[in-house]
Amino acid sequence: MTIVDTTKHVARRLVIGALLAAAAGGLLTACGSMPPGPTYTEDELKVICERRGGWWRGNLIPGYCEYQTAANQAP
């Protein structure tokens, strides 16, 4: 084995390593830019709202649950 053969092997390994690193970086960049999905669906939010004693207003305002607050009533 000569010095030229060793240089070719090192160069080939560097090129393959660079291509693999670029592919991994591209995959991580593509997956990292995707927006996260919703935590709950509208039906799940409605059930949670009703379980906590609220009124579901999702048909008027998406994702809105209305609660009645305690009022100070004067005697």
N, CA, C and O of each residue as an XYZ file, in Angstrom:
300
protein
N       0.847     -1.164      0.000
C       0.000      0.000      0.000
C       0.898      1.233      0.000
O       1.858      1.332      0.764
N       0.563      2.143     -0.859
C       1.374      3.347     -0.975
C       0.671      4.517     -0.304
O      -0.455      4.400      0.179
N       1.355      5.626     -0.290
C       0.808      6.828      0.323
C      -0.409      7.326     -0.470
O      -1.355      7.860      0.109
N      -0.379      7.149     -1.787
C      -1.479      7.593     -2.624
C      -2.747      6.810     -2.295
O      -3.823      7.401     -2.213
N      -2.647      5.487     -2.103
C      -3.811      4.671     -1.760
C      -4.394      5.095     -0.414
O      -5.612      5.183     -0.260
N      -3.532      5.354      0.549
C      -3.989      5.778      1.870
C      -4.687      7.123      1.788
O      -5.693      7.332      2.467
N      -4.192      8.021      0.992
C      -4.807      9.339      0.823
C      -6.184      9.211      0.185
O      -7.103      9.942      0.555
N      -6.340      8.298     -0.761
C      -7.635      8.082     -1.403
C      -8.654      7.547     -0.392
O      -9.810      7.971     -0.394
N      -8.232      6.626      0.464
C      -9.146      6.073      1.471
C      -9.576      7.135      2.474
O     -10.740      7.191      2.870
N      -8.640      7.969      2.878
C      -8.960      9.027      3.838
C      -9.906     10.037      3.199
O     -10.864     10.478      3.834
N      -9.647     10.400      1.960
C     -10.493     11.354      1.254
C     -11.900     10.782      1.077
O     -12.885     11.501      1.243
N     -11.999      9.498      0.741
C     -13.299      8.857      0.554
C     -14.077      8.843      1.871
O     -15.277      9.116      1.887
N     -13.401      8.528      2.966
C     -14.067      8.511      4.261
C     -14.536      9.907      4.666
O     -15.609     10.055      5.251
N     -13.755     10.909      4.365
C     -14.156     12.281      4.679
C     -15.379     12.701      3.876
O     -16.280     13.348      4.411
N     -15.419     12.343      2.609
C     -16.560     12.698      1.760
C     -17.812     11.973      2.239
O     -18.880     12.579      2.327
N     -17.693     10.686      2.550
C     -18.843      9.927      3.034
C     -19.317     10.478      4.371
O     -20.521     10.597      4.599
N     -18.391     10.812      5.251
C     -18.759     11.393      6.542
C     -19.462     12.730      6.383
O     -20.432     13.009      7.088
N     -18.986     13.554      5.468
C     -19.613     14.853      5.233
C     -21.014     14.684      4.665
O     -21.922     15.424      5.046
N     -21.211     13.733      3.765
C     -22.538     13.483      3.199
C     -23.507     12.971      4.264
O     -24.664     13.390      4.303
N     -23.044     12.076      5.119
C     -23.898     11.578      6.196
C     -24.263     12.688      7.178
O     -25.403     12.767      7.635
N     -23.303     13.539      7.498
C     -23.574     14.652      8.410
C     -24.574     15.629      7.788
O     -25.456     16.139      8.480
N     -24.440     15.887      6.493
C     -25.381     16.783      5.815
C     -26.786     16.185      5.779
O     -27.770     16.902      5.961
N     -26.882     14.881      5.546
C     -28.191     14.226      5.527
C     -28.836     14.260      6.909
O     -30.032     14.525      7.030
N     -28.056     13.995      7.943
C     -28.596     14.026      9.308
C     -29.019     15.444      9.678
O     -30.066     15.631     10.298
N     -28.229     16.436      9.309
C     -28.586     17.829      9.587
C     -29.851     18.246      8.852
O     -30.688     18.956      9.409
N     -29.994     17.813      7.614
C     -31.205     18.126      6.853
C     -32.439     17.488      7.463
O     -33.500     18.110      7.514
N     -32.309     16.250      7.928
C     -33.433     15.567      8.563
C     -33.835     16.258      9.852
O     -35.023     16.458     10.102
N     -32.861     16.627     10.674
C     -33.168     17.308     11.928
C     -33.776     18.690     11.689
O     -34.659     19.115     12.434
N     -33.320     19.375     10.680
C     -33.861     20.692     10.359
C     -35.304     20.570      9.865
O     -36.157     21.371     10.245
N     -35.576     19.587      9.034
C     -36.929     19.402      8.504
C     -37.897     19.015      9.612
O     -39.016     19.525      9.655
N     -37.493     18.137     10.494
C     -38.387     17.707     11.577
C     -38.554     18.797     12.632
O     -39.604     18.887     13.267
N     -37.552     19.607     12.819
C     -37.632     20.663     13.818
C     -38.481     21.838     13.399
O     -38.895     22.629     14.247
N     -38.752     21.976     12.115
C     -39.526     23.118     11.650
C     -41.018     22.821     11.554
O     -41.794     23.711     11.208
N     -41.435     21.606     11.850
C     -42.856     21.257     11.783
C     -43.575     21.805     13.010
O     -43.067     21.683     14.125
N     -44.748     22.405     12.824
C     -45.494     22.918     13.979
C     -46.068     21.773     14.805
O     -46.445     20.738     14.256
N     -46.135     21.953     16.103
C     -46.707     20.888     16.930
C     -48.220     20.784     16.725
O     -48.887     21.771     16.416
N     -48.735     19.599     16.899
C     -50.166     19.383     16.752
C     -50.919     19.892     17.963
O     -50.311     20.198     18.989
N     -52.240     19.989     17.858
C     -53.032     20.462     18.995
C     -52.962     19.465     20.150
O     -52.898     18.255     19.934
N     -52.974     19.986     21.374
C     -52.906     19.128     22.550
C     -54.201     18.360     22.727
O     -54.184     17.161     23.004
N     -55.323     19.043     22.569
C     -56.634     18.422     22.722
C     -57.492     18.726     21.501
O     -57.318     19.753     20.845
N     -58.420     17.818     21.207
C     -59.385     18.078     20.139
C     -60.538     18.897     20.717
O     -60.644     19.058     21.933
N     -61.395     19.410     19.846
C     -62.541     20.206     20.291
C     -63.479     19.379     21.176
O     -64.018     19.888     22.159
N     -63.670     18.114     20.826
C     -64.552     17.254     21.639
C     -63.974     17.030     23.036
O     -64.709     17.041     24.023
N     -62.655     16.826     23.119
C     -62.020     16.641     24.428
C     -62.115     17.912     25.264
O     -62.344     17.845     26.472
N     -61.939     19.065     24.630
C     -62.053     20.329     25.351
C     -63.477     20.538     25.867
O     -63.674     21.057     26.966
N     -64.460     20.136     25.076
C     -65.858     20.271     25.498
C     -66.131     19.414     26.731
O     -66.781     19.872     27.671
N     -65.641     18.176     26.735
C     -65.837     17.283     27.881
C     -65.155     17.838     29.122
O     -65.736     17.813     30.208
N     -63.936     18.338     28.980
C     -63.214     18.922     30.113
C     -63.962     20.132     30.648
O     -64.075     20.302     31.862
N     -64.469     20.967     29.766
C     -65.209     22.164     30.160
C     -66.456     21.793     30.955
O     -66.713     22.355     32.019
N     -67.220     20.849     30.436
C     -68.462     20.454     31.108
C     -68.171     19.751     32.434
O     -68.936     19.888     33.388
N     -67.082     19.006     32.496
C     -66.717     18.331     33.734
C     -66.370     19.341     34.830
O     -66.608     19.084     36.010
N     -65.819     20.468     34.446
C     -65.439     21.500     35.417
C     -66.570     22.488     35.695
O     -66.368     23.457     36.427
N     -67.733     22.267     35.138
C     -68.881     23.115     35.419
C     -69.025     24.321     34.509
O     -69.699     25.283     34.878
N     -68.427     24.302     33.359
C     -68.527     25.434     32.436
C     -69.524     25.178     31.328
O     -70.089     24.089     31.228
N     -69.737     26.176     30.502
C     -70.610     26.069     29.335
C     -69.726     26.142     28.100
O     -68.958     27.089     27.930
N     -69.838     25.161     27.257
C     -69.018     25.100     26.051
C     -69.563     26.055     25.008
O     -70.721     25.954     24.604
N     -68.730     26.976     24.578
C     -69.105     27.949     23.548
C     -68.260     27.759     22.291
O     -68.026     28.701     21.533
N     -67.810     26.527     22.087
C     -66.946     26.225     20.943
C     -67.611     26.423     19.602
O     -66.935     26.622     18.592
N     -68.957     26.370     19.582
C     -69.643     26.597     18.310
C     -69.633     28.075     17.925
O     -69.757     28.405     16.746
N     -69.485     28.973     18.910
C     -69.403     30.411     18.628
C     -67.957     30.886     18.523
O     -67.576     31.568     17.571
N     -67.164     30.510     19.519
C     -65.739     30.867     19.548
C     -64.961     29.572     19.714
O     -65.064     28.940     20.766
N     -64.197     29.158     18.732
C     -63.511     27.863     18.816
C     -62.635     27.751     20.070
O     -61.801     28.614     20.344
N     -62.850     26.662     20.823
C     -62.037     26.379     21.991
C     -62.372     27.196     23.223
O     -61.567     27.256     24.152
N     -63.553     27.836     23.259
C     -63.882     28.724     24.382
C     -64.837     28.046     25.355
O     -65.873     27.514     24.956
N     -64.476     28.070     26.638
C     -65.312     27.538     27.708
C     -65.643     28.704     28.640
O     -64.751     29.419     29.095
N     -66.924     28.886     28.915
C     -67.358     30.013     29.742
C     -67.697     29.506     31.144
O     -68.419     28.522     31.308
N     -67.166     30.189     32.135
C     -67.436     29.857     33.528
C     -68.160     31.021     34.188
O     -67.920     32.182     33.855
N     -69.042     30.705     35.119
C     -69.727     31.741     35.873
C     -68.901     32.004     37.118
O     -68.586     31.084     37.874
N     -68.555     33.256     37.325
C     -67.754     33.613     38.492
C     -68.675     33.944     39.663
O     -69.843     34.288     39.485
N     -68.124     33.831     40.840
C     -68.889     34.182     42.025
C     -69.073     35.696     42.058
O     -68.124     36.453     41.854
N     -70.294     36.120     42.314
C     -70.589     37.559     42.331
C     -70.755     38.017     43.784
O     -71.291     37.296     44.625
N     -70.294     39.201     44.041
C     -70.519     39.820     45.368
C     -71.918     40.395     45.378
O     -72.225     41.348     44.661
N     -72.756     39.802     46.200
C     -74.131     40.284     46.280
C     -74.292     41.055     47.577
O     -73.993     40.552     48.660
N     -74.762     42.265     47.451
C     -74.957     43.109     48.645
C     -76.191     42.627     49.399
O     -77.186     42.263     48.772
N     -76.150     42.616     50.723
C     -77.324     42.165     51.494
C     -78.466     43.146     51.446
O     -79.514     42.903     52.044
